[in-house]
Amino acid sequence: MIPRMSTPKTTASKPPRKVQSLEGAVLRALTKPGRPHVETVRLRPKGSVDRRLIVEFKPDPKDGRAILLRVTPATDAPLPPADPAMLTTQQAADRLNVSRPYVAQLVDSGRFQGVQRTQSGHRRIPLAEVERVEREMRTMRREALDDMAEATRELRERELLAAKAKSAKSGKTKRRWGAKPA
């Protein structure tokens, strides 16, 4: 019989902990109240680098049902740059004073640039694009109101001329339009 060789045992103080999500770490801390707890958690926003944090939980001395949470970065690496402010279609609709389906239609037609979709398919529109479209809409609205004012002015002048011509034909001396005689 051949003797088996035993593998050497390492004398590490603690086995490496599995990196958890923040939600899982908080839920585990809530289910094990009364004792301090330290975990390394990972945050990974979509399109961003992995960020590891050390999360310490301990019971709140003032409220037995609550826990205190302390979060510190696991490394000294700089934080990634902040994403530009993104709005939902409802938030964009509220800003533009239009309906949400109309904003979705504008997004689908390509009027907004830089639109992102979430994992569940929802649209996120950059704030700068919403502001750009808002300026465009305001300019178009102002031009349309100016055109309406000009058309109203022209129509009023024509109606006034027609009324003056009609009163001149009938021979009435009653002055209805224009300045009053002094």
Secondary structure, DSSP 8 states (H G I E B T S, - for coil): ------------SS-----B-HHHHHHHHHHSTTS-EEEEEEE--TTS--EEEEEEEEE-SS-TT-EEEEEEESS----------EE-HHHHHHHHTS-HHHHHHHHHHT-SSS-EE-TTS-EEEEHHHHHHHHHHHHHHHHHHHHHHHHHHHHHHHHHHHHHHHHHHHHT-----SS----
